[in-house]
Amino acid sequence: MNVLDPEFKHDIAKEPGGENIKVCFACGICTASCPIREIDSRYNPRKIIRMALLGMKERVIGSDFIWLCSSCYICTERCPQGVKFTEVINAIKNIAVKEGHVHPSFVAQMDILAKNSRLYPIDDFDNRKRESLGLPKLSTGEGSAGEICRASGLLDIVKRKN
């Protein structure tokens, strides 16, 4: 059953980046400008904000769509009300993670980051190419990014929620 949460918009506004969600008047420029919409016509930033403003919290934070924003900021540049959709969507993602809704691809990325200190592993091919260009080899093991994931507890938070 979908229960409305009238406090959801206020919760978003309290998060860093979510402060101006309530000034959206649903003109749709964000959606018309969005490059993700060109790839998947179901992606609709205007609808995400409207649902959030209406208190449809579980539908919003449980949706895969909140994880699709490419952070290109085109919507932010074009919004006549100055709604910073990219920052609002990040505020919504923060709430989603706190409440146990973490997209599986994000969990996989955190695993890779913790293991390799990069989002993709470095292999011999990469280092041979770098060497041919006169660049130093990159470490293939753990490094500071992996240590930060573990020390900050981010990896534990993400894994605990799924």
Rosetta blueprint (number, residue, H / E / L):
1 M L
2 N L
3 V L
4 L L
5 D L
6 P L
7 E L
8 F H
9 K H
10 H H
11 D H
12 I H
13 A H
14 K H
15 E L
16 P L
17 G L
18 G L
19 E L
20 N L
21 I H
22 K H
23 V H
24 C L
25 F L
26 A L
27 C L
28 G L
29 I H
30 C H
31 T H
32 A H
33 S H
34 C L
35 P H
36 I H
37 R H
38 E H
39 I H
40 D L
41 S L
42 R L
43 Y L
44 N L
45 P H
46 R H
47 K H
48 I H
49 I H
50 R H
51 M H
52 A H
53 L H
54 L L
55 G L
56 M L
57 K H
58 E H
59 R H
60 V H
61 I H
62 G L
63 S L
64 D H
65 F H
66 I H
67 W H
68 L L
69 C L
70 S L
71 S L
72 C L
73 Y L
74 I H
75 C H
76 T H
77 E H
78 R H
79 C L
80 P L
81 Q L
82 G L
83 V L
84 K L
85 F H
86 T H
87 E H
88 V H
89 I H
90 N H
91 A H
92 I H
93 K H
94 N H
95 I H
96 A H
97 V H
98 K H
99 E L
100 G L
101 H L
102 V L
103 H L
104 P H
105 S H
106 F H
107 V H
108 A H
109 Q H
110 M H
111 D H
112 I H
113 L H
114 A H
115 K H
116 N H
117 S L
118 R L
119 L L
120 Y L
121 P L
122 I L
123 D L
124 D H
125 F H
126 D H
127 N H
128 R H
129 K H
130 R H
131 E H
132 S H
133 L L
134 G L
135 L L
136 P L
137 K L
138 L L
139 S L
140 T L
141 G L
142 E L
143 G L
144 S H
145 A H
146 G H
147 E H
148 I H
149 C H
150 R H
151 A H
152 S H
153 G L
154 L H
155 L H
156 D H
157 I H
158 V H
159 K H
160 R H
161 K H
162 N L
